[in-house]
């Protein structure tokens, strides 16, 4: 079928003796069909119209109701009101009805995690998989559960091994003094900060976010992470810098370098903070090592600092809500998962999909000292909104599917080769284990994996999009097994084969960055260091949405 905007979509017509809910139909079809073959709407009719020769007369089928612009249906009870309020806030919408589709309204996997985190703060929970299967509040509300089996709320202490994504950083010399191993959280307050209040907030953050109290220990068995108790004091360097705003970027880099030089990996913590008072607003600067915080973690830290500083300033007690599972818990469960899960089943996938690339001499570690050129390209606000919403309706895609399709087509044309190897960084924190909640966990949790995509430029665009989408869906366990096989399994032959695979490009899709978290007087921003991907790949693409573009 084709809607009013000339977009094609799948419509299903059915004849049934009993009423069957749309969610029941979708759930059944999801177990039998790939995502793009699941109809966007279902129309129940009394009987199938037949042509004179006894075949179904498709032209006589009734037009489906408008499916993409739902009539507003308000929440019916308190639970749905809560869901609507969170939905509106996470998606930045003025109005949400219970029949609106989360993903068609601008949601993606990262926003789905934010939605779950907000639910958890209210003492409610759902499985992330349920949001993908039942993406409307009408379908989802009955699956919301009262939170149970809370993560440990005390101070996490003890030693634990590196997870695969941390191992990959160590492999790239993450313990060198190079500033590329740090991302920096900068918070500006137009009214200025009170140093004592900043120290109070940072101390509470050290207590709440266990990963901030990590140091490293080199043992005979290898490098280990040590999660300390509350042994650290907040050392806030405060000084007056009246000219800082005029030389912001230069001054910021100088300050970051000074702070990094003070960090001792064996003693910890792996972050430092300084407060620069300019006379025209103050800047709080905190470089944080990539080993203990990925990009999503920095968003959590920014939100928590601003929330806590407002609480302290108004005389309230600092509250961050309940803890989610710690980085230590996640890493230990992940190690147990890797030991119990039969990873040998995944070897065939990784070896068969990449054998030709390694055999063609593309293996080995790519490294270049040539000058690298940085190019920034910005889509218009209108095009960005379409990419995040309506462009995904035709084939039930997510924005990453469309972005990846465009990139692979461009690269394959440039290199005159339909086969493109992409290394993807996964930030969505989708649960491998239902009992683990990482929605507000600070740590290095994102991980990467290679993906081989072969496209035929002579095929229609619809085919290209579907092929890329299904290539992503075919990756076993969302790619996390790659890291296990390369870094954590005692099998040098397997690790060597995986090291020989070097993709054409690195793609880091961050979703909506929300780098600036504005309040009336405070603004937080995340300064990403120069890419570490430049050391391993000839091309890096970092894609995100900032300020609607």
C-alpha positions, 0 to 999 in steps of 0.5 A, spaced: 500 500 500 501 507 499 500 512 504 498 520 502 505 521 502 507 516 497 510 512 502 510 504 501 508 500 507 505 493 508 498 491 510 495 485 512 488 483 511 485 477 515 479 473 516 478 470 523 473 467 527 475 471 533 478 477 535 485 477 534 489 483 537 495 486 533 500 485 538 498 478 538 499 478 530 505 482 531 508 477 536 507 471 532 510 474 526 516 476 529 518 469 531 517 467 523 519 473 519 524 478 519 522 485 521 522 488 514 516 483 512 512 484 518 506 489 516 505 496 519 497 495 519 492 489 520 485 489 517 480 484 519 475 483 514 469 479 513 471 475 507 476 475 502 474 478 495 475 474 489 476 475 482 472 471 477 477 466 476 477 464 484 483 468 486 484 474 491 482 480 488 487 485 491 484 491 488 477 490 491 481 490 498 479 496 502 483 501 504 487 501 511 486 506 516 491 511 516 497 508 520 502 513 521 498 519 524 494 516 529 488 520 532 490 522 539 488 517 544 489 520 552 491 515 557 486 511 561 489 510 568 495 513 572 500 508 569 499 510 562 499 517 565 506 516 568 508 512 561 506 518 557 509 523 561 516 519 561 515 518 553 514 526 552 520 528 556 525 523 553 522 524 546 521 531 547 514 531 544 508 536 547 503 531 546 503 523 546 497 518 545 497 511 547 497 509 540 503 513 538 509 508 536 515 510 540 520 509 534 516 512 529 515 518 534 523 519 534 525 514 539 531 509 538 535 504 542 539 509 546 532 513 547 529 506 549 534 505 555 533 512 557 526 511 557 527 504 562 532 508 566 526 513 568 521 508 569 526 505 574 526 511 578 519 510 579 520 503 581 517 500 575 520 496 570 519 493 563 524 488 559 527 492 553 525 487 548 518 488 550 518 495 548 521 493 541 515 488 540 510 493 543 512 500 541 505 503 543 503 505 550 496 501 549 500 495 548 506 496 553 502 498 559 500 491 561 507 489 561 510 494 566 512 490 572 513 493 579 521 493 580 524 487 584 531 484 585 534 491 586 541 491 585 546 492 590 545 499 593 552 499 598 559 501 596 562 496 591 569 493 592 574 488 590 578 486 584 575 484 577 578 483 570 577 487 564 571 486 559 573 485 552 572 492 550 577 495 556 581 489 553 581 493 546 583 499 549 589 496 553 591 493 546 591 500 543 596 503 549 590 506 553 595 507 559 600 512 555 599 519 557 596 521 550 590 525 551 586 521 546 584 516 552 580 521 556 573 524 554 572 531 558 566 533 561 565 541 562 560 544 566 559 552 565 555 556 571 553 563 569 552 565 576 558 561 578 560 555 583 561 555 590 567 550 591 565 547 597 558 545 594 562 542 588 566 538 592 560 536 596 557 533 589 563 530 587 564 526 593 557 524 593 558 522 585 564 518 587 560 514 592 554 513 588 558 511 581 562 505 583 566 506 577 569 512 579 573 509 584 577 504 580 584 503 579 589 498 575 593 493 578 598 489 574 599 482 577 602 476 574 595 474 571 595 480 568 592 487 569 586 487 573 581 493 576 580 494 583 574 498 585 576 501 592 571 503 597 570 511 599 578 512 600 578 518 596 578 525 597 575 530 592 581 534 590 578 540 587 583 545 584 580 552 584 583 558 581 581 565 578 582 565 570 579 572 568 581 571 561 579 564 560 573 565 556 577 569 551 582 563 550 577 558 551 579 552 547 586 553 548 586 554 555 581 548 556 586 543 552 592 546 557 587 545 563 586 538 561 593 536 560 595 539 567 589 534 570 591 528 566 598 529 568 596 528 576 593 521 574 596 515 577 593 509 574 595 504 580 592 509 585 586 512 582 581 515 581 582 515 573 579 522 573 580 529 576 577 536 577 578 543 576 574 549 577 576 556 573 573 562 576 572 567 570 568 573 573 563 572 568 561 565 570 565 559 572 567 552 568 568 545 572 573 541 568 573 533 569 577 529 564 575 522 565 579 516 562 575 511 557 577 505 561 571 507 566 566 511 562 564 511 555 560 516 552 553 514 555 556 514 562 558 522 561 551 523 559 549 520 566 555 524 570 553 530 567 545 530 568 547 527 576 552 533 577 547 538 575 541 535 579 545 534 585 548 541 585 541 544 584 539 540 590 545 542 594 544 550 592 536 549 595 538 546 601 536 539 599 539 532 600 543 529 594 539 524 591 540 520 585 535 515 585 537 507 586 543 504 583 543 500 577 548 494 577 555 496 577 561 495 572 564 490 576 557 486 577 556 487 569 563 484 568 563 478 572 556 476 569 559 477 562 565 473 564 561 467 566 556 468 560 562 467 556 564 461 559 557 458 559 555 460 552 558 456 546 562 461 543 564 456 538 558 456 534 560 463 533 566 462 530 563 460 523 560 466 523 566 470 524 571 466 520 566 465 514 564 472 513 571 475 513 575 469 511 576 473 504 578 479 507 584 476 511 586 472 505 586 478 500 591 481 504 587 486 508 589 483 515 594 486 520 594 492 524 593 499 520 597 504 522 599 511 519 602 517 520 600 521 514 596 527 516 588 526 517 583 530 515 577 532 519 570 533 515 564 535 518 557 535 515 551 537 517 544 535 515 538 540 516 533 540 521 528 537 517 532 532 514 534 530 520 527 529 523 525 525 517 531 520 518 529 519 525 522 518 524 518 518 517 524 515 513 523 508 517 516 507 516 517 503 510 521 498 512 521 498 519 528 500 520 532 504 525 536 510 523 542 506 524 540 502 518 539 507 513 545 511 515 549 504 514 546 503 507 548 510 505 555 509 508 556 503 505 554 505 498 558 511 498 564 507 500 563 501 495 562 506 489 569 510 491 573 503 492 569 500 486 568 494 490 561 492 493 564 489 499 565 493 505 567 492 512 565 496 517 567 496 525 561 498 529 561 501 536 555 499 539 552 503 545 545 501 546 546 497 552 541 492 550 540 486 555 544 480 554 541 478 561 534 480 563 536 481 570 542 486 569 540 493 569 545 498 566 541 504 564 544 508 569 551 505 570 557 508 569 563 504 566 566 502 559 560 498 557 559 500 549 563 495 545 565 494 537 565 488 532 566 488 525 560 487 520 561 485 512 556 488 507 556 486 500 551 490 496 549 490 488 549 498 486 544 495 480 539 493 485 533 498 487 534 502 494 529 498 497 533 492 496 539 495 499 536 498 505 533 491 507 539 487 506 543 492 510 538 491 515 538 484 515 546 483 515 545 487 522 540 482 525 544 476 523 550 478 527 549 473 533 548 476 540 549 483 537 556 482 536 559 481 543 562 474 542 567 478 537 570 481 543 570 474 547 573 470 542 579 476 540 581 478 547 578 473 553 578 466 550 585 462 551 585 460 543 591 464 540 589 461 533 582 464 533 585 471 536 590 471 531 585 470 525 580 476 528 586 480 529 588 479 521 581 482 519 581 490 519 575 493 516 575 499 511 572 504 516 569 505 523 562 507 525 560 510 531 553 512 531 551 515 538 544 517 537 542 523 540 548 526 543 544 531 548 551 534 549 548 540 552 544 539 558 541 546 559 538 549 565 537 556 567 544 558 569 548 551 567 550 548 561 554 541 561 558 539 554 562 533 553 568 534 549 570 528 545 578 527 545 581 526 538 579 519 535 582 513 537 579 509 531 584 513 527 590 509 529 586 502 527 582 504 521 583 509 515 576 512 515 572 514 521 565 516 521 562 519 528 554 520 527 550 523 532 544 528 533 545 535 536 540 540 537 536 537 532 541 536 526 
